[in-house]
Amino acid sequence: MNTSINVCPKQAICNLFNDRITTFKSKMSLEIYKKLYCNAKDEYWKECKRLTIINKTGKCADFVMPNSSLTIEQILDKMKEQGTI
């Protein structure tokens, strides 16, 4: 029996999913992120750096993409520098 979840549990509060990140040059690139992470099965969105940060802090800065090359610690440090957390 497959028990994987098909959508990210944090979609309701994620700025990326809710089209609130204005840095995307095209709607298509945003939709690709959503397809690959937000609306994928849990084996994909559980790797999302945005989800990890939201789970740790309750929010995520808009500079963080699901596949960010920054480590979680680097993201948290940058968010602290920006006063986001």
N, C-alpha and C positions, 0 to 999 in steps of 0.2 A: 504494500500500500504506500503510495506517494504522499508524504506529509509536508512537502515543501509549500511555502506560501508564494503566491504569484505577484504580489505587490509589496513595496516597501512599507513598513508600518509607520514611517514618519512622513509620508507624502503630504499629509495635511499641514505640516509646519515647515516643510522644506521650500525655500525660496526658488531653488532650481526647478523643482517639479511644478510649482505654482507660477512660473514665468515672471518672477520678480527680480531676476538677475539681468541687468541691462548690458552686460559686457559682451554678450554673444553677438557676433557679427551677422549671424543668420539664424532664422527660426529652425532651419534644418539641423544645424549642429546641436541645438537644444533638444530637438526631438530625438536625435540619435542617442544623446546621453540618457534621456528618459527611457528609451526602448532598451538600451543596454543595461541600465541599472534600476531605475525606478519601477518599471513594469516587467522586469525579468523575474525569474524564480529566485528564491532566497540564496541559492548558491552564488548568484551574481551580485545582488544588492548587499549581501553581508560583507562584501569586499569594498563597499563604497566608503570613501574617507569622510564624506559629508555625514553619513549615518553614524559612523563611529564618533565623530565630534559631537553630533546632536545627542547621542547617548551619554556622552561624558559631561556635556555642559548645558544641554537643553536648547542649544541653538548652534548655528554654524555661520561663519562669515562667508560673504559672497565670493571671495577670492578662491575658496576651496572647491575644486572640482572632484567628482567621484573618483577619478583615477589620478589624483594629484601625486606628483613625484616627491612632495614634501612628506616627511614622517609625521606621525600624529603629534609628537613632541614639538616639532618645528611649527606645525600649524597652531598648536596651543600657545606657543611662545609668541608667534606673530599676532594672534588674536589678543593676547595680553598687551603687547606693544601698542596695538590699535585701540585698546580700551574696549574691545568687543566683549571681553569676559573679565 
